[in-house]
Amino acid sequence: MFSAADTFVLSVVVVLCALGLIGLSYYFFRQIKTYDDFNMAGRATGMFPMICTLVGTAVGGSTLLGFMSKGFQQGLGQMWLPGAITIAGILLLFLVRRIRAYGERFKMVTLADFMVNRYGDGARLPTVISMVCAYSAITGMQFVAIATVLNLLFDLKMAHGIMLTWLVLTLKTYLGGLKAVIWSDAILGTLQTLGIFLLLAIVYQASGGWENIAISDKLTGQEDFLSLTGIDTSDLFIYLLTIGGYQFVRQDLWQRFWAAKNAQVAYTSYSVAVVFNFLVAGAAVLIGCFAYLGMNLSVANPDLTFYAVLKATLPLPMIALMIVVLLATVVSCADSFFIAGASSIANDIIRPRLNTQKAQDNQLLLRLSRHSVVIMSLLSAGLALYAPKLVSIWILGSAMLVCGVLVPAIAALLAKELNRTAGILAMWTGLGSAVGWQLIGQPFGIHPIFIGLPIALLLLPVILSPRQQKARA
């Protein structure tokens, strides 16, 4: 794709970025003294890094590359992709203060902590199964995403790229925990936001502006290409229920609400992030649309739209910058998913099996948290290397979260009294039906979320009809 000289320059840039991230993590390694420091960034994160990390975790490599590819292929109707995330984000805003209040009062670390608080110990297992499955798969997907970039740029074998990515991200997360993740996102999130807006401006100019693309010959036979309604209704509902529903039970989001310095920082940061998430993700769709209609690009594989746009519009120094932007978007998501999954292993699998004295030993818990990072990394790398259908595993994991956790979690946030038995039953039946539907191959092409979520919703009236035993408010 690039000349030997260009490849050398890009390789130097990539190596320097990796060393910079590890150096930043080592800086925080020396400051981390407690379990809360590692998993919750000391619960003292300020406004600016909180905004940047929330944007960074929402806009990942799949957003930048996938949304741009969707815009290139299908047009402005794909704005409903970021639209679904934004609608869910606006609704979640009404729950941020409640989520924060529970976490602050009970010193929660994971979503399973919240579910146990409201439904009892029986809620931990279905929650942690869903979390570890979803986050190990999506972290593995980020390993593959970075390896794919390295393969395209440097012709590095995918397996070698995955292992190199595994080494760098594991070392980064092992050293710095959530504190390093948040502060690296403050840098990477700023860079990715500015970079994507800059690329949009360049592509808009290169395409001749709206006046030129509105009369493009390519619109013949594709009159809906520039219409926001140019999307199938079924696709729209899939986006809203999968991408949208997933936002409510993303453990990495809940952890950031609890890691904020106070409730106001959590609420304001997320409010700002919702706006920027839509703008950045929407910009990716627009870049794809403008590139297709106004730049006469010949792209055999639409998944390579981003690289084709860079090569057609930018000089080498700017290409290097945008490659860093791409890596920034992937890394800012990858390490966030990484630490979220590792927290579930340490807090929800290992810690409950310790005796009371050890479960309160900060230094032991800190060591176990770092060991959990290694365990999570091996799970994710194994899936990235050997799972032939990694995307299917992530679809299953996210469906398990939405089908098994979403309804009981929302009920627990909104109601003071709950039927605990019905809540746990909804978790198992929701995630069980989603798993079963996926294992038999999604008959009739129906997404598992359309099976598991309605089953969980049927139990909602029972969940909200408390028995004599009441959940703690």
N, C-alpha and C positions, 0 to 999 in steps of 0.2 A: 504493500500500500504506500509506503514511503521509501525514499532513497536511503542508502547506507548512512550518509551523513545526517540526514534528518532523524533516522532511527537512533543514532548515537546521542544526539541532543535530547531526544525524548526520553531515552533510557536514563540519562543523567538526572533529568527533572524528576522522574518517577522515583529513583533511588533516594534523592535528596528529600522528597516528600515523605517517604517511608521512614527515613532516619529522623526527620523532624517530628513525626508523630510519636515514635518510640522515645525520643528525647523528652517530649512534653509529658508523656506518661511516667517516665522516670522522675521527673520533677515532682509530680503528684505522689508518686510512690513513697517519697521521703516524708510526705505530709500525712499520709493515711495511717491512723493509729487504731481505729476501731471498726467494728462490723458495720456500723452506720456510715462511717466515712466511705467505706468501699462500696456498699450497695445503695446508699441513699445520698451520697455526696455531702454527708454531714448535715443534711436537711437545712442547708443555709445558702442555696443558690440564688443569686440576684436576678434582676429583670433581663438584662441584655443577654447573658449566656443562656437563660431559660428560653427566651424567644428563639434564639438561633438553634438551640438543640431541638426544640419542637418543630421548627421548619425542617431541620436536617433529617429528623426521623420520618417525616411525612413524605419528603421529596427524595426518593432513592433512585438508584440506577434504573430500576424497572419503570419509574415514573418518567425520567428524562428520555430514555431510549424507547420504551414502550409507547408512551403517549405521543412522542414525535412520530413514531412509525404509524400509529393509528391515525394521526392527523394527515400524514402523507398519503395513506391508503383510502381513508373514508371521509375526511373532511371535518368541518366545524361541528358536526353532530357529536363528535367525540369529546367535545367540551363537557359532556355529561360525566365523563370519567372524573375530572377534578370536581365537577359539580356535585357528584355523589358524596365525595369526601367532605366537601364544604357544608352540604346540608347536614350530614352527620355531625360535623364539628360544631355547627350552630346549636344543634339540639344538645350536644354534650356540654356546651357552655352552661346550660341550666343545672347541670349536675356536678360541675367542677368543685364548687364550694362544699357540697356534701361529701364528695370523695375525699377532699382535702381534710375535712373535719374528722372523718373516721380514721384516716391515716395518722393524723396528728394526735388524736386522743389515745389510740391503741398502739402507736409506733409500728404501723404496718410496713411490710417490705414487699409483699406480693399480693396479687389479686386473690390468691388462695387464702391469705390471712383474713381478707374481708369476708370471703364466703364462709370460712369457718366461724368467724365472729357472729355471722347472721344465721347460719344453718347448722352449726355444730361440726364436730370433727369429721363426720362422714362426707362433708363437702370438699375436703382437701384433695382426695384421690382423683375424682373426675376432673377437677380443675387443673391439677398439676399434669395429668396425662395429656389433656388438651394443650396446655401451655408448652410442655416440652416437645410434643410432636410438632406443633406449629412453628415454634421458634428454632428448633434444630433444623427443620426443613428450610425455613426462610433464610437462616444464616448460611446454610449450605448453598442456597441459591445466590447469595451475595459472593461467596467464594467463587462460584462458577462465573458470575458476572465480571469480577475483576480478572479472573483467569482468561476470560474471553477477550477483554481489552488487551491484556498482555500478549495473547495469541495473535490478534490482529496487528498490533504494533510491532512486535518483535519476533513473531513466528515461534513463540515459546509453546511447547506442548501443553495441552490443557491440564494433564495430571501434574506437571511441574508447576504450572501457574497456580493451581489449587493449593499445592503444598506450600508454595512460597507465600501465598496469601494467608494460609492457615498460620504459618510461623509468625508473620508480622502482626496480624490481628490478635493472635493469642497472646503474644508477648506484650502488646500494647494494653490489652484489657487486663491481663494478669497483674501488670504493674500498677495501673492507675485506677481500675474500677470505674464506677459511674462518674466520679469526679473528673477523671481525665477524659471520659467520653463526652461529658457536657462541655468542657472547655475546648476540646478539639472541635466539637460541633460549632462552638462560637466562631472559630476561625473558618472551618470548612463550610458552615452554613452561610456565612457572609459571602464567602468566595463563590459558592454555587449560585446564590441569588443574583449577585452582580453579574456573574458570567452568563447566566441564562438570559437575563434582560439585555445584556450587550449583544449576545448572539441573535436575539429576536430583532433588535434594531438593525443589525448588519444584514440579516436575511430579508427583512422588510424592504430595506433600501435596494438590495440586489435584485429583488423580485419586481421592482418598479412600482411598489406601493399598491394600495387597494384598487386604484383606478385601472391598473394593468391586469391584476389577477382577476378582477370582476368580469373582464371581457376575454379571458383566456379561452383558446380553442378547446382546451381539455375539459371545459365545462359541458361541452356537447354530449348529451346523453347522461350527464351527471348533474342535473339541475339542482339537486339537493346538497351538493358538495359544500356550498357556502351557507347552508341553512342549519340553524341550531336544532331544527326538528328532523334533521337527516339521520335518524337513528331508530332502529326497531324498538318497539315497545317492550318486547321480551328482554332485549339487551339492557334497556334502561332499568328494568326492575332487577335484573341480575346485578347490575352495578350498585343499585341502591341497597340491596339486601346483603351482598357480599362485601364489597369495598366499604359501603356505608356502615353496615352492622358491625363489621370488624373493628371500626374505630372505637366503639363503646367498650370493648373488652381487650384492648391492646394494653398489655401489662407495662410496656415501656412508657406509655402515656401516663398511666396511673402512678408509676414510680416517679415521674417528673413532677406531677402535682404534689406528691409527698416530699420531694427533694427541694422544693421551692422554699425560700426564706420565710414566707408567710402566705396566707390564703390570698391576699390581694395580688401578690406577685404571680402566684399560680394562675389566677383568673385573668389578669391583664395580659400576661405573657401568652396564654393560650388564645385570647381574643385576637391579639395582633397576629399570632401565628396562623390562625384560620384564614385571615385575609391574605397573608403572604403565600400560604400554601396554594390557595386558588390561583393567585397571580402567577406564581412560578410554574405550577403544573399546567395552567392554561397557556402560558407562553410556550411550553414544549409542544402542545397541540398546534398552536398557531404557526410555529416554525415549520412543522411538517406540512401544513396546508400551503403556506406561502412558497415553500421550496418546491412543492409539486406543481403548482400553477404558474409560478413566475420565473423559475430558474432552469427549466428544461433539463433537470437532472435525470440521468439514466441509472437507476438503482435496481439491480437484479434481485437483491434481497432487501425488502423494506426495513428489516431489522438493522441495516447498516446506514439508514438515512442520516443519522447524526454524523458519521464519519465522512459521508459523501458531501454533506453541507460544509463541513470544516474545510475539506480539501478544495472545494469550489470557491470559497469566499475569503479564506484567511491566509496570511503569510505564516511561515513556520513559527515565529515567536508566539503568535496568537493561537496557532494550533496547539502548541505546547501548553499554553494557559488553559485552553478549553479541555485538553486531555486531563489536566489537573482538576478542573471543575467536574468532569465526569467521574474521576476517581473519588473526588470529595463527596459527591452525592452517594456513591456506593458505600464508601467507608463510613460515612455518618449514619447510614442505616444499619450497616453490618454490625458495628460495635454496639449499637443500641439494642439490637435483637440479641446479640451475643450475651450482654450483661443481664438482660431480662431473663433469658433462659437459664443462665448460670445461677441467678438469684433463686429461681424456682427449685433448682437441684439442691442448693445449700439450705434454703429456708424451709422448703416444703417436703423434701425427701430425707435429708440428713439430720437437720436440727431436731425434728420431732422424735427421732430415735435416740437422742442423747438423754442422759439422766439430767435432773433439774440443775445440778451444779454445773455440769459441762455446758448445758444449754444457755447459761448466763455468762460463760467465760468468753470475754470479748476477743482475746488473742486467739483462742481456739477457733472461734467462729470466723475470724478474719482469715486464718489459714485455710479453713474448710471452704470459704468463699473463693479463695484463689484456686484451690484444688477443683472446685466445681467449674471454674472457667476452663480448666484443662479437659474435664470430662465433657463439657458442652462442646468444646472445640473438636474433640475426637468424634463425637456423634455427628456433628455438622460436616466435618471433613469426610467421614465415612459415607454419608449420604451423597455428598458432592461427587465423590470418586466412584461409588459403586451402585448407587440407586439409579436404575434406568429411567424411572419416571419420577424424578425429584419434584417437578411442578405438581404432579398428581398428589404427592405426599403433602405438599404445602396446601393445596386445595382442600385435602382431607382435614389437615390440622386446623385451618382457618374455619372450615365448616363445623368441626367439632367445637371450636370456641364459640361461634355464633349460635349453633344449635343447642349446645349443652350449657353454656354459661350466660349468654346474653339475657334471656328472659328472667332467670332467677336473680341475676345481678341487678337489673333495672328494678325488679320488684323489691329487692332488699334496700335499694337506695331511696325508694319512694314511700314504702310502707313501714310503719313502726312495728307492727306485729305480723308474724309470718307462720305458716305451717311448714315447719322444718322438714318433715318427712316428704311432703309434696315437692318441696324445693329440690331435695336431693334426687327424688324420683325423676323430676324434670331434667336434671343434669344428665343422668344415666340414659334415659330414654332418648333425649335429644341427640347426645353424641353417639349413642349406640346405633340409632337409626341412620345417622349420617355415615357412620363407618360401614354399616351393612350395605347401604345403597351404593357407596363408592366401591366396595369390594365386588359387588355383582355387576360392575361396569356401567353405572348410571343408565339404567334402562330408559328408552325413549329419549335419551339425551337430556334428561332432567337433572339439574344440579342438585347435589345432596342437601343443600341448604333449603330447598323447597320441600324436602321431606321432613328433616329433623326440626326445623324451626316451627312449622305448624303444629307438630306433635307437642313441642314444649309450650307453645301458646295455649293449647287446649288445657294444660294443667295450671295456667295462670290463675283462674278463679279459685282453684283449690289452694294454691300457694298463698293467696291473699285472704284465705279463710282460716285464721289461726285456731289451733287447738288449745288446750289448757297450757301446754308448754309453749312459752313465748320466746321469740328471738330477742336478743339484747338490742335495744335501740341506740 
